[in-house]
Amino acid sequence: MAKGFSESILKFVRFFGIFALLIGWVTIAISITLNPWFSITKNALSDLGALGIRYNFVFNYGLGLASIFAIIYSFYLLARLSGRLTALASSFFLLGVTRLLLIALFPEGTYPHLFVSIEFFVLTGISILILGIAFLVRPEKRGLGITFTAMSLIGFLMAALIPWPSVGALEVFAICLITVWAILMVIYQPEG
């Protein structure tokens, strides 16, 4: 009975990565709507949660809630994925999404904000790369391995080489890649 219950919980928790991203996207959309001065070609997304900005709590609380779902999802990954490399990838993901919580707790205008923002994107990208490499050596998961490795490498290269119009545009690009990764993780259920 207990094993069946815990399996049911895990089947539900596997969607927490998607829930986190959905909360994040909705938070961004609502925050942009509440702040008509915001421009994706001029601002960073964190400008929506900066100290002294009207309705900054929407952005910061939304990111905080999204990070809680993402943190729980990272523990799901640690529990469901087997192997040292997947554990390393899941640990990097946990470190990355704790930075998302720190972005909410230390909004733009506070000292550690810039560092935790960069760390969120870098650590999450590294997590996807390591997971891709881990899946490359497993014949049944090689397709996901190629996809995740390519997504991460292309993401890092494009972040470094493309002259983005703003930090916000780059952040949206990175969040799109993370969204694709999370959707593929649910569709293909790469447990094991």
PyMOL commands that set and color helices and strands:
alter all, ss='L'
color gray80, all
select helices_A, chain A and resi 2-13+16-34+45-49+56-80+84-105+113-136+139-161+167-188
alter helices_A, ss='H'
color red, helices_A
deselect
rebuild
show_as cartoon
